[in-house]
Amino acid sequence: MDEIPYWKEGTLEKYTPSGDYVVVKFARWAFEKFPQAPDVLGTQMKAVGEVMSIGKNFKEAFNKAIRSLEISRYGLGGAKKLKDLPLQQLRERLANPSSERFFLIYEAMRKGLSVDELQKMTSITRWFLEEIKELVDFEESITAKDWNSLSDAELKEAKKLGFSDRYLAGMFDIAERTVRERRLDIGAKAAYNRVPVSGVDNADYYYSTYQDVEDEVPVSANKKIMILGGGPNRIGQGIEFDYTCVHAAFTLLEMGYETIMVNCNPETVSTDYDTSDKLYFEPLTLEDVLAIYEKEKPEGIIVQFGGQTPLNIAQELKDSGCNILGTCPESIRLAEDREYFRERMIALNIPQPESGIVRSLEQAVELGCKIGYPVMVRPAVVAWKLFMTKPC
């Protein structure tokens, strides 16, 4: 980096984001699917997908990228398996680049590791570490209080820094709805800005911000439908869901509807500017989707074509007043939750093959002996262990 010219500062290792908006791309890894593969990053490509987020500043965009990843994290801190680690163990894990490095940095800073030491240890440009340190310091300052003691100004500042409603709810051990209702009451509402498509006239895509700016995205009176995309590619979910989302948009256009696409994956056709009438480059979370729904007021949302990503929030969207088109969230749950489906079949006295849910190899062997071999087992890693284990 220190050998690549950079027009602003001389060489590229001195780069800092600037301009009207900041774009963050964050890779998504799946080392949990490969327990024998070392979680060490280098020049070899190991990511299974990526997300892109846009904000008015780095902190806002970075926090949006984190919650776009769909790894059950809505901010940089709070992961129990990391926040409970002693500082020395955090230092040891930070010595090698890994998929958890930024989360480790956050917890190490929380425990007192300085920006100087982290810069020497990781070679990450100091500016980015200082930005993360400011997030840590702000979080530490507000978590010293309880929810009722938090001022309206502090809540607004948290939103400007990109802290999600769910992350704030976790900080104060309250419901996400409580955070949303309070911030709306004090006027902390997302505004939407446009990013012009380079080389194309009258083509934009949109992003949310909680900074003090005017909303520059107009809303038409046309009948419209919102489509939720597939989010980051990952093992078990990929291009087939993007294909169905794109063709849903094309079909709705032919039927005379204005189409609104919501997605955060830059490597998809659904995020091409000419696939739908409007493209919101936003995380596929309850907070972010609900804000767009309340702004656009579509006739409904299609959640079934984006794979697991939108299905995970379908029930919450319905409970928040959104009109889910097609299969209802309750039926979606019945179809995808095997244990719930089995219980319903038993309750309705409908014959089905004997089955069960197991959460360990020992339980799998015991259930296999009860049912009788051969048995079908999912996922494959459990099936292999069961095959290698001497049955009853």
C-alpha positions as CSV (number, residue, x, y, z in Angstrom):
1,M,0.0,0.0,0.0
2,D,2.8,2.4,0.8
3,E,4.2,1.9,-2.8
4,I,0.9,2.7,-4.6
5,P,0.4,6.4,-5.5
6,Y,-2.6,8.2,-4.1
7,W,-3.4,11.6,-5.4
8,K,-4.6,13.0,-2.1
9,E,-2.0,12.0,0.4
10,G,0.9,10.6,-1.7
11,T,0.6,6.8,-1.1
12,L,-2.4,4.6,-0.6
13,E,-1.8,3.5,3.0
14,K,-2.8,7.1,4.0
15,Y,-6.2,6.8,2.3
16,T,-9.3,7.9,4.3
17,P,-12.9,8.0,3.0
18,S,-14.3,11.3,1.9
19,G,-17.1,12.7,-0.2
20,D,-20.9,13.0,0.0
21,Y,-21.3,9.3,1.1
22,V,-19.1,6.4,2.2
23,V,-19.4,2.8,0.7
24,V,-18.3,-0.2,2.8
25,K,-17.9,-3.7,1.3
26,F,-17.6,-6.5,3.8
27,A,-16.9,-10.2,2.9
28,R,-19.0,-13.0,4.4
29,W,-17.2,-16.1,5.4
30,A,-18.6,-19.5,6.4
31,F,-15.9,-21.1,8.5
32,E,-18.6,-22.6,10.8
33,K,-19.5,-24.9,7.9
34,F,-15.9,-26.2,7.7
35,P,-14.8,-26.9,11.3
36,Q,-11.5,-28.4,10.2
37,A,-10.5,-25.4,8.1
38,P,-8.4,-22.8,9.9
39,D,-10.0,-19.4,10.2
40,V,-7.0,-17.6,8.9
41,L,-7.2,-15.0,6.0
42,G,-4.5,-14.3,3.5
43,T,-4.3,-13.9,-0.3
44,Q,-6.4,-17.0,-0.9
45,M,-10.1,-16.4,-1.6
46,K,-12.1,-17.8,1.2
47,A,-15.3,-15.6,1.3
48,V,-18.6,-17.1,0.1
49,G,-20.2,-13.7,-0.5
50,E,-20.2,-10.1,0.3
51,V,-22.4,-7.1,1.3
52,M,-22.2,-3.5,0.5
53,S,-23.5,-0.6,2.6
54,I,-23.8,3.1,2.1
55,G,-23.8,5.9,4.7
56,K,-23.0,9.5,5.2
57,N,-19.9,8.6,7.2
58,F,-17.7,5.5,7.8
59,K,-19.2,4.6,11.2
60,E,-22.7,4.6,9.8
61,A,-21.8,2.6,6.7
62,F,-19.7,0.2,8.7
63,N,-22.4,-0.6,11.2
64,K,-24.9,-1.1,8.4
65,A,-22.5,-3.6,6.7
66,I,-22.2,-5.6,9.9
67,R,-26.0,-6.1,10.2
68,S,-26.2,-6.9,6.5
69,L,-24.0,-10.0,6.9
70,E,-26.7,-12.1,8.5
71,I,-24.4,-13.7,11.1
72,S,-26.7,-12.9,14.0
73,R,-24.7,-9.7,14.8
74,Y,-26.2,-6.3,14.6
75,G,-23.1,-4.4,15.7
76,L,-19.4,-4.8,16.4
77,G,-19.8,-5.8,20.0
78,G,-21.8,-8.1,22.1
79,A,-20.8,-11.5,20.9
80,K,-20.7,-13.5,24.1
81,K,-17.9,-15.8,23.0
82,L,-15.7,-12.8,22.3
83,K,-16.6,-10.3,25.0
84,D,-15.8,-12.8,27.8
85,L,-12.3,-13.4,26.5
86,P,-9.4,-12.0,28.6
87,L,-7.3,-9.3,26.9
88,Q,-4.3,-11.6,26.5
89,Q,-6.3,-14.2,24.6
90,L,-7.7,-11.4,22.4
91,R,-4.1,-10.3,21.7
92,E,-3.2,-13.9,20.7
93,R,-6.2,-14.2,18.3
94,L,-5.5,-10.8,16.8
95,A,-2.0,-11.8,15.8
96,N,-3.4,-13.6,12.7
97,P,-6.0,-12.1,10.3
98,S,-9.4,-14.0,10.7
99,S,-13.0,-13.5,9.8
100,E,-13.6,-12.3,13.4
101,R,-10.8,-9.7,13.4
102,F,-12.9,-6.5,13.6
103,F,-15.1,-8.0,16.3
104,L,-11.9,-9.0,18.2
105,I,-10.6,-5.5,17.8
106,Y,-13.7,-4.0,19.2
107,E,-13.6,-6.2,22.3
108,A,-9.8,-5.6,22.7
109,M,-10.4,-1.8,22.6
110,R,-13.2,-2.2,25.2
111,K,-10.6,-4.0,27.5
112,G,-8.1,-1.2,27.1
113,L,-5.9,-2.1,24.1
114,S,-4.6,1.1,22.5
115,V,-4.9,2.2,18.9
116,D,-1.1,2.4,18.7
117,E,-0.7,-1.3,19.7
118,L,-3.5,-2.5,17.4
119,Q,-2.0,-0.6,14.5
120,K,1.4,-2.2,15.0
121,M,-0.2,-5.6,15.5
122,T,-2.6,-5.5,12.5
123,S,-1.1,-2.9,10.1
124,I,-4.7,-1.5,9.6
125,T,-4.6,2.2,8.7
126,R,-4.8,4.2,11.9
127,W,-7.7,6.3,10.8
128,F,-10.0,3.2,10.6
129,L,-8.9,2.1,14.1
130,E,-9.6,5.5,15.5
131,E,-13.1,5.4,14.0
132,I,-13.8,2.1,15.6
133,K,-12.4,3.4,18.9
134,E,-14.9,6.3,18.8
135,L,-17.7,3.7,18.5
136,V,-16.3,1.8,21.5
137,D,-16.0,5.0,23.6
138,F,-19.6,6.1,22.7
139,E,-21.0,2.6,23.5
140,E,-19.2,2.5,26.9
141,S,-20.5,6.0,27.7
142,I,-24.2,5.1,27.1
143,T,-24.1,1.6,28.6
144,A,-23.0,3.2,31.9
145,K,-26.7,4.3,32.1
146,D,-30.0,2.5,32.0
147,W,-32.5,3.0,29.2
148,N,-34.6,5.5,31.0
149,S,-31.5,7.6,31.8
150,L,-30.4,7.8,28.2
151,S,-31.1,11.2,26.8
152,D,-32.9,11.9,23.5
153,A,-29.7,13.5,22.2
154,E,-27.7,10.4,23.0
155,L,-30.2,8.2,21.3
156,K,-30.1,10.4,18.2
157,E,-26.3,10.4,18.2
158,A,-26.4,6.6,18.4
159,K,-28.5,6.4,15.3
160,K,-26.1,8.8,13.5
161,L,-23.2,6.5,14.4
162,G,-25.1,3.6,12.8
163,F,-26.2,1.7,15.9
164,S,-29.2,-0.4,14.9
165,D,-32.4,-0.6,17.0
166,R,-31.7,-4.3,17.7
167,Y,-28.2,-3.6,18.9
168,L,-29.3,-0.8,21.2
169,A,-32.1,-3.1,22.5
170,G,-29.5,-5.7,23.4
171,M,-27.4,-3.1,25.2
172,F,-30.2,-2.1,27.5
173,D,-32.0,-5.5,27.6
174,I,-35.2,-4.2,26.2
175,A,-37.4,-5.0,23.2
176,E,-36.4,-3.7,19.8
177,R,-39.9,-2.3,19.4
178,T,-39.3,-0.1,22.5
179,V,-36.2,1.5,20.8
180,R,-38.1,2.0,17.6
181,E,-41.1,3.7,19.2
182,R,-39.0,6.0,21.3
183,R,-36.7,7.1,18.5
184,L,-39.7,7.8,16.2
185,D,-41.3,9.8,19.0
186,I,-38.2,12.1,19.2
187,G,-38.0,12.4,15.4
188,A,-35.0,10.1,14.8
189,K,-36.2,8.9,11.4
190,A,-34.2,7.6,8.5
191,A,-33.8,10.0,5.5
192,Y,-33.0,8.7,2.1
193,N,-30.4,10.0,-0.3
194,R,-29.6,9.1,-3.9
195,V,-26.4,7.8,-5.6
196,P,-26.4,8.6,-9.3
197,V,-25.5,5.7,-11.6
198,S,-22.3,6.6,-13.4
199,G,-22.8,7.1,-17.1
200,V,-26.6,6.8,-17.1
201,D,-29.1,9.6,-17.1
202,N,-31.9,9.7,-14.5
203,A,-30.8,6.5,-12.8
204,D,-30.2,6.3,-9.1
205,Y,-30.1,3.9,-6.2
206,Y,-31.0,4.9,-2.6
207,Y,-29.6,4.6,0.9
208,S,-30.7,5.6,4.3
209,T,-29.0,7.9,6.8
210,Y,-29.8,9.3,10.2
211,Q,-27.7,12.5,9.7
212,D,-29.4,15.8,9.6
213,V,-30.1,15.9,5.9
214,E,-33.1,16.3,3.7
215,D,-34.8,13.2,2.3
216,E,-34.2,13.5,-1.5
217,V,-36.1,10.4,-2.7
218,P,-39.6,11.2,-4.0
219,V,-42.5,8.8,-3.5
220,S,-45.0,8.3,-6.3
221,A,-48.7,7.7,-6.1
222,N,-48.4,4.6,-8.3
223,K,-49.5,1.2,-7.1
224,K,-46.3,-0.5,-6.1
225,I,-44.9,-3.8,-4.7
226,M,-41.7,-4.3,-2.6
227,I,-39.5,-7.3,-3.2
228,L,-36.9,-8.4,-0.7
229,G,-33.7,-9.8,-2.2
230,G,-31.4,-12.6,-1.0
231,G,-28.7,-10.6,0.8
232,P,-25.2,-12.0,0.8
233,N,-24.5,-15.2,-1.1
234,R,-23.6,-18.1,1.2
235,I,-23.6,-21.8,1.3
236,G,-27.1,-23.1,0.7
237,Q,-28.3,-19.8,-0.8
238,G,-27.1,-18.2,-4.0
239,I,-28.0,-17.1,-7.5
240,E,-31.3,-19.0,-7.8
241,F,-32.9,-16.6,-5.3
242,D,-31.6,-13.6,-7.2
243,Y,-33.0,-15.1,-10.4
244,T,-36.5,-15.4,-8.9
245,C,-36.4,-11.9,-7.5
246,V,-35.4,-10.4,-10.8
247,H,-38.1,-12.2,-12.7
248,A,-40.7,-11.2,-10.1
249,A,-39.7,-7.5,-10.7
250,F,-40.0,-8.0,-14.5
251,T,-43.4,-9.6,-14.2
252,L,-44.7,-6.9,-11.9
253,L,-43.5,-4.2,-14.3
254,E,-45.5,-5.9,-17.1
255,M,-48.6,-5.9,-14.8
256,G,-48.3,-2.2,-14.3
257,Y,-46.8,-2.1,-10.8
258,E,-44.0,0.1,-9.7
259,T,-41.3,-2.2,-8.3
260,I,-39.2,-1.5,-5.3
261,M,-36.2,-3.8,-4.7
262,V,-34.4,-4.0,-1.4
263,N,-31.0,-5.8,-1.3
264,C,-27.4,-5.3,0.0
265,N,-25.4,-7.7,-2.3
266,P,-23.5,-5.8,-5.0
267,E,-22.8,-9.0,-7.0
268,T,-26.4,-9.6,-8.1
269,V,-28.7,-8.7,-11.0
270,S,-31.3,-7.5,-8.6
271,T,-29.0,-4.7,-7.6
272,D,-28.6,-3.5,-11.2
273,Y,-30.2,-0.1,-11.6
274,D,-32.4,-1.2,-14.5
275,T,-34.0,-4.3,-12.9
276,S,-36.6,-2.4,-10.9
277,D,-38.1,1.1,-10.7
278,K,-36.4,1.7,-7.4
279,L,-33.5,0.1,-5.7
280,Y,-32.8,0.6,-2.0
281,F,-29.3,-0.6,-1.1
282,E,-30.1,-1.4,2.5
283,P,-29.7,-4.2,5.0
284,L,-32.4,-6.8,5.0
285,T,-33.4,-6.4,8.7
286,L,-36.7,-5.5,10.3
287,E,-35.6,-2.0,11.0
288,D,-34.3,-1.2,7.6
289,V,-37.1,-2.9,5.6
290,L,-39.8,-1.4,7.8
291,A,-38.5,2.1,7.3
292,I,-38.7,1.7,3.5
293,Y,-42.2,0.2,3.8
294,E,-43.4,3.1,5.9
295,K,-42.0,5.6,3.4
296,E,-43.1,4.0,0.1
297,K,-46.4,2.5,1.4
298,P,-46.5,-0.4,-1.2
299,E,-49.5,-2.6,-1.6
300,G,-47.5,-5.4,-0.1
301,I,-44.1,-7.2,0.2
302,I,-42.9,-10.3,-1.5
303,V,-40.6,-12.3,0.8
304,Q,-40.7,-15.8,-0.7
305,F,-38.2,-15.3,-3.5
306,G,-35.2,-14.1,-1.5
307,G,-34.5,-17.4,0.2
308,Q,-33.9,-17.6,3.9
309,T,-32.9,-13.9,4.2
310,P,-36.4,-12.3,4.0
311,L,-38.1,-15.4,5.4
312,N,-36.3,-14.8,8.7
313,I,-38.1,-11.4,9.2
314,A,-41.4,-12.2,7.5
315,Q,-43.3,-12.8,10.7
316,E,-41.9,-9.7,12.4
317,L,-42.8,-7.6,9.3
318,K,-46.4,-8.9,9.4
319,D,-46.6,-8.3,13.2
320,S,-45.5,-4.7,12.5
321,G,-48.3,-4.1,10.1
322,C,-46.8,-5.0,6.7
323,N,-48.9,-6.8,4.1
324,I,-47.1,-10.0,3.2
325,L,-48.2,-11.1,-0.3
326,G,-48.5,-14.8,-1.2
327,T,-47.8,-17.5,1.4
328,C,-48.3,-16.1,4.9
329,P,-45.5,-16.2,7.5
330,E,-47.4,-18.8,9.6
331,S,-47.5,-21.2,6.7
332,I,-43.8,-20.5,5.8
333,R,-42.9,-21.5,9.4
334,L,-44.9,-24.7,9.1
335,A,-43.1,-25.6,5.9
336,E,-39.5,-24.8,7.1
337,D,-39.5,-25.7,10.8
338,R,-39.3,-29.5,10.7
339,E,-40.0,-30.0,14.4
340,Y,-43.0,-27.7,14.3
341,F,-44.2,-29.5,11.1
342,R,-43.8,-32.9,12.8
343,E,-45.8,-31.7,15.8
344,R,-48.6,-30.4,13.7
345,M,-48.8,-33.7,11.7
346,I,-49.1,-35.6,14.9
347,A,-51.7,-33.2,16.3
348,L,-53.8,-33.6,13.1
349,N,-53.3,-37.4,13.1
350,I,-51.7,-37.4,9.6
351,P,-49.4,-40.4,9.0
352,Q,-45.8,-39.6,8.5
353,P,-42.5,-41.5,8.6
354,E,-41.1,-41.9,12.1
355,S,-38.6,-39.1,12.7
356,G,-37.0,-36.9,15.3
357,I,-34.7,-33.9,16.0
358,V,-31.3,-34.6,17.5
359,R,-28.6,-32.1,18.7
360,S,-25.7,-34.5,19.3
361,L,-24.1,-37.6,17.9
362,E,-25.2,-39.6,20.9
363,Q,-28.9,-38.6,20.4
364,A,-28.5,-39.4,16.7
365,V,-27.3,-43.0,17.4
366,E,-30.0,-43.5,20.0
367,L,-32.8,-42.3,17.6
368,G,-31.3,-44.3,14.8
369,C,-31.5,-47.5,16.9
370,K,-35.1,-46.6,17.8
371,I,-36.3,-46.0,14.3
372,G,-34.2,-48.7,12.7
373,Y,-31.6,-48.5,10.0
374,P,-31.2,-47.3,7.3
375,V,-32.1,-43.7,8.2
376,M,-31.9,-40.4,6.4
377,V,-30.0,-37.8,8.3
378,R,-29.5,-34.1,7.7
379,P,-27.1,-32.3,7.7
380,A,-24.4,-34.3,5.9
381,V,-21.7,-33.9,8.6
382,V,-23.9,-35.5,11.2
383,A,-24.8,-38.3,8.7
384,W,-21.1,-39.1,8.1
385,K,-20.4,-39.3,11.8
386,L,-23.4,-41.5,12.3
387,F,-22.2,-43.8,9.5
388,M,-18.8,-44.0,11.0
389,T,-20.3,-44.8,14.5
390,K,-21.1,-48.4,15.2
391,P,-24.9,-48.5,15.5
392,C,-26.9,-50.6,18.0
